[in-house]
Amino acid sequence: MDTEKIIERATELLYPIGFEPEDIGYYIRLNGEDMGETFCGDCIKGEVKLVKREQKRKRQEVLAKYKEIDETGYYRGTNIKGLYGDAEIKKSKRYELKDYPAKNIIVVESCDPDFGGGATEPKYCHECGQYFYTDFEPDLECAERLFEYFFEEFEEGALSPSFKWELSIAFQNFIYLEDDVKDVLIKIANKIIKNN
């Protein structure tokens, strides 16, 4: 059987998959800047609370630092007032507080987690790991991880629905992959066929 037939047969044997990844992700813009991570609908509210709490904590640290300098002239053993004038210290305080304003603007925006394409592995919620729909083309690192996970799950008796989904996407994009990646996926596909 040629490699494409092997992949086709292994893909058929994965069904029914029984798993639907999330189509919509959410990200946070803090004071106009994207924080860079995507979350599922279940996790985004908790992440917003965490961001608010962390911003408040960091602001309190900056305020405590400058209070110590005002009261003692020192910070962590360094004579700050001896090194800098009051104007420089006030300027430094304003500069540090710019990153931690008293009122933060936190905006939650939805997105297509697969926007832009070019992924070499599935994208997932940064908090809980829930997969987002991703049309990925595995690189060698991803293929080796799939290989390792495959045998772990296989030894436990069954492939999880989410792992079947991940394999099906990797197999679907087989023809676009590098030869070393194809070799790893063929090993998985052969094992699926042999055991069905």
Helices and strands as residue ranges (DSSP letters): H 3-14, E 25-30, E 33-34, H 44-72, E 74-75, E 78-79, H 80-83, H 86-98, E 106-111, H 140-155, H 161-172, G 174-176, H 179-194
